[in-house]
């Protein structure tokens, strides 16, 4: 690389953060969208989030293999163009159905910087060093979900909620231009793999024939599910359970900023303890904390001030867990298949995202004005994640 590691981390973080700003930036607008576009079924406003994630998951399947065949940078350019075009459709549309289709396609566009950034990290790093770099990326990445709801709420104060999409366009344009000017193409012509469905099938077979990769992906599904349940339902819980919708962006920013420390902790500990142990610790801790918040809710303390701060700490733990699991599990899944990093990143991310969004969106539809669905969903997925993460220790250590 002709740039410093610090700048590389910053660029990768902004590319990956396209997903975070596209999801978290919409949180303050969900209530208004429900009142304006789907007043009879307000839970449908959550589909503004889940449709984006679903589109991202589908796009993820193809952008990685394409980046192995045509280079990393061109695929990011095409993805950014699709993202900007569909953002314009969201600004102009008056129909929830049209917006959901545009958000699906917007997610497909966002999958390019997300997945290709993972492949770029794998192009230059491997093993625990890759996990350490991924952790540093997550530290900067965590700043975006912290400020995205605030930015969205500020835009809504001055303009209507559709103006949030102008914010998305500006963010993607800046990150793409920065990447284009400063990052060299890592997949030169002699390294490129001819794109064909036969080659794609062979690559997928290679990834899915490795039992350690399978366990890592399954565990990653549950890690994402815990996070998505928290993201999809945190705003409705703040509004309907705690009656704090006006201050929600500030509480969310505080939680996300504090949780960013998890990536720093992971970067410091991963070389000493390894990716498997840290992942196990994170899931087991979440099982214990989810059990405690369930007890607080069952005893009726969640409705008082003490219960609110217990809920805040629990939400902090959900975001903190993400910093200790997702980067490590992705690194574990991709470590044996560095020669097809783009394709591997696509398949790993697609399976993890599709599986988790189906689970989390299903939980979201059970929201009834209480935190029951949220607590039950996180508890279940954390328990399943702990069971799955435990299986990783049965496989021979590669570098984690």
C-alpha positions in Angstrom: 0.0 0.0 0.0 1.1 3.5 -0.7 -0.9 4.9 2.2 -0.5 4.5 6.0 -2.3 1.8 7.9 -4.2 4.5 9.7 -5.6 6.0 6.5 -6.4 2.5 5.2 -8.4 1.7 8.3 -10.2 5.1 8.0 -11.2 4.5 4.4 -12.3 0.9 5.0 -14.4 2.1 8.0 -16.2 4.7 5.9 -16.9 2.2 3.2 -18.3 -0.4 5.7 -20.2 2.4 7.5 -22.4 2.9 4.5 -24.6 0.2 5.9 -24.7 1.7 9.4 -25.7 5.2 8.3 -28.3 3.8 6.0 -30.0 1.8 8.8 -29.4 4.0 11.9 -30.0 7.3 10.1 -33.6 6.2 9.5 -34.4 5.4 13.1 -35.7 8.8 14.1 -38.1 8.8 11.1 -39.8 5.5 11.7 -42.7 6.9 13.7 -43.4 9.6 11.1 -43.1 7.1 8.3 -45.6 4.8 10.1 -48.1 7.7 10.6 -47.7 9.0 7.0 -47.4 5.8 4.9 -48.8 2.9 7.0 -51.0 4.2 9.8 -53.1 1.0 10.0 -50.0 -1.3 10.5 -47.3 0.8 12.2 -45.0 -2.2 12.6 -44.6 -2.2 8.8 -42.4 0.9 9.1 -39.7 -1.5 10.4 -39.5 -2.8 6.8 -37.7 0.4 5.9 -34.8 -1.2 7.8 -35.3 -4.9 7.0 -35.9 -4.3 3.2 -32.5 -2.5 3.0 -30.8 -5.3 4.9 -32.4 -7.9 2.7 -31.2 -6.1 -0.5 -27.8 -5.9 1.0 -27.8 -9.7 1.6 -28.8 -10.5 -1.9 -26.3 -8.1 -3.4 -23.6 -9.5 -1.2 -23.8 -12.9 -3.0 -22.6 -11.4 -6.3 -20.4 -8.3 -5.6 -17.6 -10.4 -4.1 -17.2 -12.8 -7.0 -17.4 -9.8 -9.4 -14.6 -8.0 -7.5 -12.5 -11.1 -7.9 -13.1 -11.0 -11.7 -13.2 -7.3 -12.5 -11.3 -5.7 -9.6 -12.3 -4.2 -6.3 -12.6 -0.6 -7.2 -14.9 -0.8 -10.2 -17.5 -2.9 -8.2 -17.5 -0.2 -5.5 -18.1 2.4 -8.2 -21.1 0.5 -9.6 -22.5 -0.1 -6.2 -22.2 3.5 -5.2 -24.0 4.6 -8.4 -26.9 2.2 -7.7 -27.1 3.5 -4.1 -27.3 7.1 -5.1 -29.9 6.5 -7.9 -32.2 4.6 -5.5 -31.8 7.2 -2.8 -33.2 9.7 -5.3 -36.2 7.4 -5.9 -36.8 7.3 -2.1 -36.8 11.1 -2.0 -39.3 11.4 -4.8 -41.7 8.6 -4.0 -44.9 8.9 -2.0 -45.6 5.2 -1.7 -44.3 2.9 1.0 -44.2 0.0 -1.5 -42.0 1.9 -4.0 -39.8 3.1 -1.2 -39.3 -0.5 0.1 -38.3 -1.6 -3.4 -35.9 1.3 -3.7 -34.5 0.5 -0.2 -34.0 -3.1 -1.3 -32.0 -2.0 -4.3 -30.2 0.6 -2.2 -29.1 -2.2 0.1 -27.8 -4.1 -3.0 -25.8 -1.1 -3.9 -24.5 -0.7 -0.3 -23.3 -4.3 -0.4 -20.5 -3.4 -2.7 -18.5 -1.1 -0.4 -19.3 -3.4 2.6 -18.2 -6.7 1.0 -15.3 -5.3 -1.1 -13.9 -3.5 1.9 -13.7 -6.9 3.7 -12.0 -8.4 0.7 -9.5 -5.5 0.6 -8.6 -6.1 4.2 -8.0 -9.8 3.4 -5.9 -8.8 0.4 -3.4 -7.0 2.7 -3.7 -8.9 6.0 -4.4 -12.4 7.4 -5.0 -14.2 10.6 -5.0 -12.4 14.0 -3.5 -9.3 12.3 -6.5 -9.2 10.0 -8.7 -9.5 13.1 -6.8 -6.7 14.7 -7.1 -4.4 11.7 -10.8 -5.3 11.5 -11.2 -4.3 15.1 -9.6 -0.9 14.5 -12.0 -0.5 11.5 -14.9 -1.3 13.8 -13.8 1.5 16.3 -14.2 4.2 13.6 -17.2 2.4 12.1 -18.9 2.6 15.5 -18.9 6.4 15.4 -21.3 6.3 12.5 -24.2 4.6 14.2 -23.6 6.9 17.1 -24.1 10.0 15.1 -26.4 8.8 12.4 -29.7 9.1 14.4 -28.6 12.5 15.6 -27.9 13.6 12.0 -31.2 12.2 10.9 -33.1 14.0 13.6 -31.3 17.3 12.8 -32.2 17.0 9.2 -35.8 16.3 10.1 -35.9 19.5 12.3 -35.1 21.6 9.2 -36.6 19.5 6.4 -38.9 16.5 6.0 -37.8 13.0 6.7 -37.1 12.3 3.0 -34.2 14.8 3.2 -32.3 12.1 5.2 -31.6 10.5 1.8 -29.6 13.5 0.7 -27.4 12.8 3.7 -26.9 9.3 2.5 -25.9 10.4 -1.0 -23.3 12.9 0.4 -21.8 10.2 2.6 -21.4 7.6 -0.1 -20.1 10.1 -2.6 -17.4 11.3 -0.2 -16.3 7.7 0.8 -16.2 6.5 -2.8 -14.1 9.4 -4.0 -11.7 9.1 -1.1 -11.3 5.4 -1.8 -10.8 6.0 -5.5 -8.1 8.5 -5.0 -6.1 6.8 -2.3 -6.4 3.0 -2.6 -4.6 1.1 -5.4 -6.4 -1.7 -7.1 -5.3 -4.9 -5.3 -6.6 -7.4 -7.8 -4.4 -6.8 -10.8 -5.3 -8.3 -14.2 -3.1 -11.4 -13.8 -4.7 -12.2 -10.4 -8.3 -12.0 -11.7 -10.5 -15.0 -11.9 -12.7 -15.3 -14.9 -16.3 -14.9 -13.9 -18.5 -17.9 -14.6 -21.2 -19.7 -12.8 -19.0 -22.8 -12.9 -16.2 -21.1 -11.1 -18.7 -19.5 -8.7 -20.1 -22.9 -7.9 -16.6 -24.4 -7.3 -15.7 -21.5 -5.0 -19.0 -21.8 -3.0 -18.4 -25.5 -2.7 -14.9 -24.9 -1.4 -16.2 -22.5 1.2 -19.1 -24.6 2.3 -17.1 -27.8 2.5 -15.0 -26.5 5.3 -16.7 -27.5 8.6 -15.0 -24.7 10.6 -16.2 -22.1 8.1 -19.8 -23.5 8.4 -19.7 -23.2 12.2 -18.3 -19.7 12.0 -21.1 -18.7 9.6 -23.8 -20.2 11.8 -22.4 -18.4 14.8 -22.2 -15.2 12.8 -25.9 -15.5 11.9 -26.8 -15.5 15.6 -24.4 -12.6 16.3 -26.1 -10.5 13.6 -29.5 -11.6 14.8 -28.8 -10.2 18.3 -27.7 -6.9 16.9 -30.5 -6.6 14.4 -33.2 -7.3 17.0 -31.7 -4.5 19.1 -31.5 -2.1 16.1 -35.0 -2.9 14.7 -36.8 -2.5 18.1 -34.8 0.0 20.1 -36.7 3.1 18.7 -40.2 1.6 19.2 -39.3 0.6 22.8 -38.0 4.0 23.6 -41.2 5.6 22.2 -43.8 3.2 23.5 -42.3 1.7 26.6 -40.2 4.6 28.0 -41.9 7.6 26.3 -38.6 9.1 25.4 -38.8 9.4 21.6 -37.5 13.0 21.6 -34.3 12.1 23.5 -33.8 8.8 21.7 -31.1 10.0 19.3 -28.9 11.2 22.2 -29.3 8.0 24.2 -28.6 5.9 21.1 -25.5 8.0 20.4 -24.2 7.5 24.0 -24.7 3.8 23.8 -23.0 3.4 20.4 -20.0 5.6 21.5 -19.5 3.7 24.7 -19.8 0.4 22.8 -17.2 1.4 20.3 -14.7 0.5 23.1 -15.4 -3.2 22.4 -13.4 -3.0 19.1 -10.4 -1.5 21.0 -10.7 -4.2 23.6 -10.9 -6.8 20.9 -7.8 -5.4 19.1 -5.8 -5.6 22.4 -6.9 -9.0 23.4 -7.3 -11.0 20.2 -3.6 -11.7 19.8 -3.4 -13.0 23.4 -6.6 -14.9 23.8 -7.6 -15.7 20.2 -10.8 -15.2 18.2 -12.6 -18.3 19.5 -12.2 -17.5 23.2 -13.3 -13.9 22.8 -16.4 -14.9 20.9 -17.3 -17.5 23.5 -16.9 -15.0 26.3 -19.1 -12.5 24.5 -22.0 -14.8 23.9 -22.0 -16.3 27.3 -21.9 -12.9 28.9 -24.9 -11.8 26.7 -26.9 -14.9 27.9 -26.3 -13.8 31.5 -27.2 -10.2 30.9 -30.3 -11.0 28.9 -31.4 -13.3 31.7 -31.0 -10.4 34.2 -32.9 -7.9 32.1 -35.7 -10.5 31.7 -35.8 -10.8 35.5 -36.0 -7.0 35.9 -38.9 -6.9 33.4 -40.7 -9.8 35.1 -40.4 -8.1 38.5 -41.9 -5.0 37.1 -38.9 -2.7 37.6 -38.4 -1.9 33.9 -41.0 0.8 34.1 -39.2 2.9 36.7 -36.0 4.9 36.4 -33.9 2.1 37.6 -35.3 -0.2 34.9 -34.6 2.3 32.2 -30.9 2.5 33.1 -30.8 -1.3 33.3 -32.2 -1.3 29.8 -29.6 1.2 28.6 -26.8 -1.0 30.0 -28.3 -4.1 28.3 -28.5 -2.3 25.0 -24.8 -1.2 25.5 -24.0 -4.9 26.0 -25.6 -5.9 22.7 -23.5 -3.4 20.7 -20.4 -4.2 22.8 -20.9 -7.9 21.9 -21.0 -7.1 18.2 -17.4 -5.7 18.5 -16.2 -8.9 20.1 -17.9 -11.3 17.7 -18.6 -10.2 14.2 -15.0 -9.2 13.2 -13.6 -12.3 14.8 -16.1 -14.7 13.2 -15.7 -13.1 9.8 -11.9 -13.5 10.1 -12.2 -17.1 11.1 -14.5 -17.9 8.2 -12.3 -16.2 5.6 -8.9 -17.3 6.9 -8.7 -20.7 5.0 -9.9 -19.1 1.7 -7.7 -16.1 1.1 -7.2 -17.0 -2.6 -10.9 -16.3 -3.2 -11.4 -13.6 -0.7 -14.0 -11.7 -2.6 -16.2 -14.7 -3.2 -15.7 -15.9 0.3 -16.6 -12.5 1.8 -19.8 -12.5 -0.4 -20.9 -15.9 0.6 -20.1 -15.5 4.3 -21.8 -12.1 4.5 -24.8 -13.1 2.4 -25.6 -16.2 4.5 -25.1 -14.4 7.8 -27.1 -11.4 6.7 -30.0 -13.3 5.1 -30.3 -15.7 8.0 -30.2 -12.9 10.6 -32.5 -10.5 9.0 -35.2 -13.2 8.6 -34.8 -14.1 12.3 -34.7 -10.5 13.5 -37.6 -9.3 11.2 -39.7 -12.2 12.4 -39.1 -11.1 16.0 -39.9 -7.5 15.1 -43.4 -8.4 13.9 -44.2 -9.6 17.4 -43.6 -6.2 18.9 -46.7 -5.4 21.0 -45.8 -2.1 22.8 -43.7 -4.0 25.4 -40.1 -5.1 25.4 -41.1 -8.8 25.6 -40.3 -9.7 21.9 -37.0 -7.8 22.1 -35.8 -9.5 25.3 -37.0 -12.9 24.2 -35.4 -12.6 20.8 -32.0 -11.5 22.0 -32.0 -14.1 24.8 -32.7 -16.9 22.3 -30.2 -15.9 19.7 -27.5 -15.3 22.3 -28.0 -18.8 23.7 -27.9 -20.4 20.3 -24.8 -18.3 19.5 -23.1 -19.5 22.7 -23.8 -23.1 21.8 -22.6 -22.6 18.2 -19.4 -20.7 19.3 -18.5 -23.5 21.7 -18.3 -25.9 18.7 -15.4 -23.8 17.2 -13.0 -25.2 19.8 -13.4 -28.6 18.3 -11.7 -27.6 15.0 -7.9 -27.3 14.6 -6.6 -23.8 15.1 -5.5 -22.1 11.9 -4.4 -18.8 13.4 -7.2 -17.8 15.9 
